[in-house]
Every structure is written in structure tokens, then in C-alpha cells.
């Protein structure tokens, strides 16, 4: 049962990450890290897509 919960959690995480990537949005951890690094008023440039 624990393994099934772990796999389901992983699958949901991958699906959400893929959706954020397709939408061109940063994930919550990356947004927090950039806010802590650059401050609230400044934003880092987005990387160019190939």
C-alpha cells in the first residue's frame, strides 16, 4: 500500500511539473528560490527556449 501511494504521488508530481513546463510557468520551489535570491522586486530573465 505504501509503495502504491508513493508511485501515485510521483506520477501526480510529474504530471503537474509537465503542465507547468508546457504553460511556461515556474514551479513553486523555483519561484521561492528565485525570490529569495533576487528579492521581491527583481525577476531573473527566463531562459530561451530552443
C-alpha positions in Angstrom: 0.0 0.0 0.0 2.8 2.4 0.9 4.5 1.7 -2.5 1.3 2.4 -4.3 0.9 5.7 -2.5 4.5 6.7 -3.3 4.1 5.8 -7.0 0.8 7.7 -7.3 2.4 10.8 -5.6 5.3 10.6 -8.0 3.0 10.3 -11.1 0.9 13.3 -9.9 4.1 15.3 -9.4 5.4 14.5 -12.8 2.0 15.4 -14.4 1.9 18.8 -12.6 5.5 19.6 -13.5 4.9 18.8 -17.2 1.8 21.0 -17.1 3.7 23.9 -15.6 6.5 23.4 -18.2 4.1 23.5 -21.1 2.4 26.6 -19.7 5.8 28.3 -19.4 5.4 28.8 -15.6 8.0 28.1 -12.9 7.3 25.6 -10.2 6.7 26.8 -6.6 10.2 25.7 -5.4 11.9 27.6 -8.2 9.8 30.7 -7.7 10.6 30.7 -4.0 14.3 30.2 -4.6 14.4 33.0 -7.2 12.5 35.3 -4.8 15.0 34.6 -2.0 17.9 35.1 -4.4 16.9 38.1 -6.3 14.4 39.8 -4.0 10.7 40.6 -4.4 11.1 43.5 -6.8 13.5 41.9 -9.3 12.9 38.9 -11.5 15.5 36.8 -13.3 15.3 36.6 -17.0 13.6 33.4 -18.3 15.9 31.1 -20.3 15.5 31.0 -24.0 13.5 28.0 -25.4 15.0 26.0 -28.2 
